[in-house]
Amino acid sequence: MGMFDWTERPAAVLQQGGVIAPDERLPWPQTAVMGVQHVIAMFGATVLAPILMGFDPNIAILMSGIGTLIFFLVTGGKVPSYLGSSFAFIGVVIAATAYAGKGPNANIGVALGGIIACGVVYAIIGAVVHAVGTGWIERFMPPVVTGAVVAVIGLNLAGIPIKNMAPTDFDKWMQVVTFVSVGLVAVFTRGMVQRLLILVGLIVASIVYAVLANGLGLGKPLDFSGIANAAWFGAPGFAAPVFDGRAMLLIAPVAIILVAENLGHIKAVTAMTGRNLDQYMGRAFIGDGVATVVSGAAGGTGVTTYAENIGVMAATKIYSTAIFLFAAAIAIVLGFSPKFGAVIQAIPLPVMGGVSIVVFGLIAVAGAKIWVDNRVDFSLNKNLIVAAITLVLGTGDFTLNFGGFALGGIGTATFGAILLYALLNRDTSPGVSVADAPMVETPTASTPRTPR
């Protein structure tokens, strides 16, 4: 099989309900609406990351759409995934550019050169994986490690909505209203409304906020003037890369974290769908690497397979890759629309925070599901210690500094899990645990799907 054999992807099979597999799709109108939900799910983090680094958020949105299309093409449409701004770049970009944290990043070109270098390294790793398989990665990253890393991605992000998106008591209560709204939609509705639980919950919570804030004066009123004044279409702020050796050496190692994120993503989707996607691992790495190079060349952030969208898939049970084509197309259009950016800015911050609490929590649970599905044996001390330490390192954002290089919580948790497992995997007791095996048997594509 060639690396980029497009003929291997048949037309998606139409399904009307139940669990929708990667090679299946809903009717096109429903597929398009689901694409909107995925755009909304990724939007907060994809915009927040460039803001924290001094990048143009519209460029980030544009390149997330282009990157998703690149990923779809390289993987032959087999892996359901959305690519968005990676938080793994924030610390190293700030260190490389001496960004002060406010306004445009004056040294953005230096960061872009490092991001491109990272994408090249990532793609090379993908080519190696595609050529020799994932066995060597499996040995370093068994289910106990990948499950912990996926869970940590959600837990590490938890502080963003809790600490930064609810400055007042009213805002905190609005976060409660938001995640309760999403929960009620998820449990007590059926059909398309249930599948759009995040979008519907966000709209309901925004209406409640408008009534309480604008109507009763209990909180900061919604301001729609920015929407009215924004242009419908306009080019985002493209920027050119500058290739600085120090910055490239500082940023390129982020590729290892992206490998762990992507590996965890594919393992999570495999667990959720019952489709073994390991054979596409190398192509997924290459697609993500190429997308990162293209994004950096245009002035965008490095991209990664988005955990937020794993959460949406986990909640909706819809894994169709066709949805991500629509999501990508929407993101590309929106990247050229200052009006859309203004609409998103008008969404109340605590409402976005409440949605983030739901999505980040679903990510963490997806990591735990990897442990359950692969029957990781926590009676073995090596598994218990690896998982315990990894979760605390990532959740507490444990940071190690190596000269000018800062390895943040997700990085220390990722490397810590890999190195701890390699160190502790010297079990001399009789027998082999499930966690020691490469993976338990994964259902094939022909396995009948269980109706929801």
N, C-alpha and C positions, 0 to 999 in steps of 0.2 A: 504494500500500500504506500503510495506516495505521500509526502508530507502535506501537500496541498492538492488533494484529489477531490475536486468539487463534485465529480460525478457520483461520489458515494452518498450524497445527501438526497434522498427521495423527497417528494413533496410531502409536506406535513399532513398527517391524517386528521380529518375533522372530527372533533368530539363535542358533544353538547353539554357534558357535565361530568361530575366525579373528579378523580385525580387526573390531571392532564400531564402526560409524559413529555420529555423534551422534544420528541419527534412528532408530537401531536399539537393541535391548536384548537382554540375555540372559534366560533364564527368571527369573521374579520371585525365587525363593529365592537364585539366584546374584547377581542384581542387588542384593538386600538385603545379602548378605555383602560384595560389592564396596563398597557404601556404607559399611560398617564400616571397611574399609581406608582409604577416603578420610578418614573422621573421624580415624582414628589418624594418618594422614600430616599432617594440618593441626594436630593437637592440640598438639604440643610448641611450635610457634611461636605459635599462637593464644593459648596460656596464658602463654608466656614474655613476650610483648609487654606485656600488661596488668600483669604482675608488675613489670616494669622501670619502668612508669609509675605504679604504685601503684593500679591499678584492680582490680576484683573479677574473677578469672579465670572464675568461673561465668557472670557476665554476658557476658563475651567469647564464651564457648562458645554461650550462648543466642542472642546477637545474630549470631553467625556463621551459625547455622542459619536465623534469620529473614531475614538479609541474602541468603543463598543462594536462599531461596524468592522473595524480591523480584526478584533478578537473573533467575531462571528465568522469572518471569512477564513481566518487561519485555522480555526477549529472545525471548519466545515459545517457550522451550525449545529454541532453536537453537544456543546456545553452551555447550559443556560447561565448567563452571567452578564452583569452590567459593570463597566469600568468607570470608576470615579476617582476623585482626588485622594491620594494616599496620605494619611496622617503620619506615616513613618518618615516622611521627608521634612516635617516641620522643624524638628530640632536641628538637623544638619544644615538645612537651608539658612536658618537664622544664624547658626555658627559661621557658615561660609560667607555670608553677606553682611554680617554685623547689623542686621535689621533691627531698628529700634522699636518696632511693634505698632507703628501708626502710619497710615497713608501708604503711597506706592513705595515699593522697594527700589531704592536707587541703584543697587547692585544686582538687579534681577538677572542680567546676562550671565554673570558668574554662576549663579544657581542653575540656570538653564543648561549650561555646559555640563555641570555635574549630573543633572537629571538625565541628560542624553547618555553620558557615560554609564550611568546605572542601568538604563534601558538596554544598552549594548551588552553589558555583563549578564543581565537577566536573560536576554535572548540566546546568548551563548550557552548558558546553563540549560535552557530549554532544548537547544539542539542536541546537547549531550544526552539529556533524558530521552529525547525522541529516538536517538540512535541506540542507546544501550538499555533503555527501560528505566523503570522507577524503583527497581530492587534496592539500589544503594540508598535512595532517599527513604524507602520504607524501613530499612535497617536503622537509620538515624531518627526517623520520625514515625514510630509505630502509633497505633490508635491512642494510647495513653498520652502521647506527646501532642499529636494533632488535635485531639479533643480539648486538651488544656489550652493550646494556642488559640483555637477558635473561640473558646469561652472567654479567654483573656481579652480578645479584641472587643467583645461587647462590654465586659466589666471595666476595661481601661477607659472606655468612652463614657461610662456612667456619670462621672463627675461633671461632664459638660452640661447636661440639662439640669442636674441637681444644684450645682454651684453657680453656674453662669447664666441660666435662663429663667430664673425666678427671683428677682431682687427684692420683691415685696411679699407680704403675706397673701395679698390678693392674687399675685402671680402664682404662688405655690398652690393655692386652691384651684386656680385655673388649670394647672398641670394635672391635678387630681381629676377635675371635670373631663379633661381631654383623654387621659388613659382609661377612665371609667367608660367614657363614650365609645372608645375603640373596643373595649372589652364587651360592652353590651351588644354592639353591632356584631362582633365575632361569634357570640354565643346564641343570641336570640333572633338573629335574622337568617334568611336563607337565600340561595341563589346568588345573583350578581351583586346584590347589596352586601351580602356576607363576604364575597370575594373582594369587594372594594372597601374592606373594613377600615383601612388606614385613611383613605381619602374621605370616606363618609364621616368617620370619627373626627377628622380635622375640620370638616365643614360645619358639623354640628357644634363643636367646641368654639369655633370662630363666631358663629351666630350667638351663642350664649355669651361670649366675651363682649360682643358688640352691644348686646342688650344691657349687660351689667356695667360696662365702662362708658359707652357713649350715651346710653339711655339713663342709667341711674347714677353715673358719676363715681362708681366704686373703684375704678382703675384708670390707667392712662388710656384716653380715647384713641380709637383707630384713626390714623391720618391718611386720607386718600389723595392728598394734594400731589404727592410724588407720582402717583399713577397718572393723574391728569396731565402733569407737565412732561412726562417722559415720552420720547419718540417711539414710534412703533418699530422702526428698523434703524439700525446703526451698527457700524463695524466696531468690534471690540478692540482693545489695545494690544495688538500683536507686538512681540518683542523678539530680538535676535539673541542667540546664545553667545557667550564668550567662554572659550576653553582655557580655564586656569587649572594648572596641575594640582595645586593644593585642594581646591574645591572639588575637583573630580575624585581625588583620593578620599576625600571626606564623605562625599555623597554616594559614590558607587557601591559601597558595601551594603547599602539599604536593599540591594537586590536580594540578599539572603532573607531579609524579613518578608519581602514580596513573595519569594518562593514559598515560605511558610504560610503566608496568608492565602495564596492561590491553592496550595496543597490542601489546606484546611477547608477552603471553599469547595473544592472538588470532592473531598471526602464527605463533607456535609451534604452536598447535593446527591452523592451516591447513596448515602444513608437514607435520605428522604425519598428518593425516587426508586430505589431498588435497581438502578441501572449502573453497572460498573463503568465508570468514566476514566479509569486509570490509563487506558490506552491513549487518551487524548491529553495526558498531563504535559508532555513535552510541547505539544502544539499550543496548549494554553499558556505555558510560560513564554513561548516565542511571541504569541499574539499580544500578551501583556507587555512584553519587552519592546516590541516594535511600536505599540501604541504609546508607550512612555517616551520613546525617541521622538515620535512625531509630535507629541504634545510639547515636549521641551523645545523642539525646534520652532514652534509657533508662539511660545511665551506662556505655555500652560504648565501645570503641576505634573509630577509623576502620577501615574494612575495604577489602580489595583482592582482586582475583582472585589465587588462591593458587598461587604457583610450585611449592610442594611437591606439589600435586595434578597439575600438569603432569608432574612427575617420575613420579608413579604411572601416569598415562595413557601416558607414553612407555614405561614398563616393561611394562605389561600389554596395550597395544594395544586398550584398551577406552575409547571416547570417548562412550558413551551418556549423554545428559543425564538419563535416568531414574535413573541411579545417584545423581546429586546430589540428587534429591528425597528418596531414602532417607537419604542422608548428612545433609541438612538436618533431617529429622524426628528422626533420632537425636540430633543436636546439641541440638535444642530440648529434648528429654526430658532429656538429660544435664545441660543447664544448670540444671535444677531438682533435680539429684541430688548432694548433697554426698558420697554414697557413691561415685559414679563418680569424682569429683575425688580421693577418697582412693585409689581403685584406681590411677589414673594416677600419683599421687604415689609409689605403692609400686613402680612400674617402676624398675629400677635406672638411675641417671643415665647410666652409661657405655653401657648398652644403647640408651637414647634417643639418646645421642651417636653411636653407631655407625649407627643408622638415619638420623640427620640427615646423616651423611657421605655415605651413598648418595643420599639425596633431593637434597641440595644439589648434589652432583656431577651428577646427572641434569638439574638445572636448567641448569647451566653448559653441558652438552653440547647441550641443546635450543637454546641461543643459537647455538652453533657450527653446528647443523643448519640454522638459518635462512640462514647464510652459504652453506652447501653447496647447499641447495635453490634458492637464488636466484643461484647462480653468481657470488658477489661476487668481483671481480677484485682480488686483493691485489698484483698487479704494479703497480697504480696507487698512487702514493705517498699520495694523499689517503685512500684506503681503509685503507692500512696504518697511517698515522699516527693516524687517527680510532680504529681498533680498538685499537691498541697503547696509546695514552694512556688511553682509556676503561677498559680492563681494569685498568690499574695504579691509576688513581684510585679505582675502585670496590673493588678487592681490598685496597688499602692503606688504605681508609677515609679518603681525603683530605677534610678538613673546612675550609670557609671560613666565617668569622664576619663578619656584617654587623650591627654593633651588637649587639642582643639576639637576632638570628636566626642560627642555626648551620645551614649546609647540609652534611650528612654525605656519606659516600662514595657512596651510591647517587644522591643528588641531584647532587653535583658531576660524577659520571660521566654522568648523564643529560643535564644541561645542557651539560656539556663536549662530549659526542658531538654534540649538536644544533648547538651554536655552532661547533665545529671544522669540521663538515661544511659548514655554510653558508659559513664563511670560506674553506675550501680547495676548494670545488666551483667552481673557475674554470678548469677544464681547457681549454686552448686547442689541444691536440693534435687531429689529425684523428680522426674516429670517436667513437663513444659507447660506453662500457663497459656491461656488464650492470648494474653497481651504479648507473649514472646513470639507468637506466630505472626507471619506477615499480615494476614487479615483473615477473618472468618470468611467462609464462602459467601459471596455477594450474589443476590439474585440476578439472573441475566435478563436481557431485554425481552426474552420470550416468557418470562414468569408472568402469570396472570395478575392483573392489578386488582387490589381489593377495593370494592366500591366504598365511597365515603359514606 
